[in-house]
Amino acid sequence: MCQAIREIRMEERKIGEQDGELKKAREAAGKLYEMGLDTDKIAQAVGYAVETVKGWLGLS
């Protein structure tokens, strides 16, 4: 039982970290767009697909 609880907590921590990374990438994409970078460069900088970045920016 204790091992199962530890595994659940570890999985929750991983999910939290992934959510935080996604939030940072979205915020960075928005700032880079405001600075005038094109979506291809923004996607490269944040490590996500161009279509994903366009979706975040409301361009698709």
C-alpha positions in Angstrom: 0.0 0.0 0.0 2.8 2.5 0.9 4.5 1.8 -2.4 1.3 2.4 -4.3 0.9 5.8 -2.5 4.5 6.7 -3.3 4.0 5.9 -7.0 0.8 7.9 -7.1 2.6 10.9 -5.5 5.5 10.6 -8.0 3.1 10.5 -10.9 1.2 13.6 -9.6 4.6 15.4 -9.2 5.5 14.5 -12.8 2.1 15.8 -14.1 2.6 19.1 -12.1 6.1 19.6 -13.5 4.8 19.0 -17.1 2.0 21.5 -16.5 4.5 24.0 -15.2 6.7 23.5 -18.2 3.8 23.9 -20.6 2.7 27.1 -18.9 6.2 28.6 -19.1 6.4 27.7 -22.8 3.1 29.3 -23.5 4.0 32.5 -21.7 7.4 32.6 -23.5 5.7 32.1 -26.8 3.3 35.0 -26.1 6.2 37.3 -25.1 8.3 36.4 -28.1 5.3 37.0 -30.4 4.8 40.4 -28.8 8.5 41.1 -29.6 7.8 40.4 -33.2 9.3 37.0 -33.7 7.6 34.8 -36.3 5.9 31.6 -35.3 8.5 29.3 -36.8 11.2 30.8 -34.6 9.0 30.9 -31.6 8.2 27.2 -32.0 11.8 26.4 -32.3 12.7 28.4 -29.2 10.0 26.8 -27.0 10.3 23.3 -28.4 6.8 22.8 -29.6 5.2 22.4 -33.1 4.4 25.5 -35.1 0.7 24.6 -35.2 0.7 24.2 -31.4 2.3 27.6 -31.0 -0.2 29.2 -33.4 -3.0 27.7 -31.4 -1.6 29.2 -28.2 -1.4 32.6 -29.9 -4.9 32.3 -31.4 -3.6 32.3 -35.0 -5.0 29.0 -36.2 
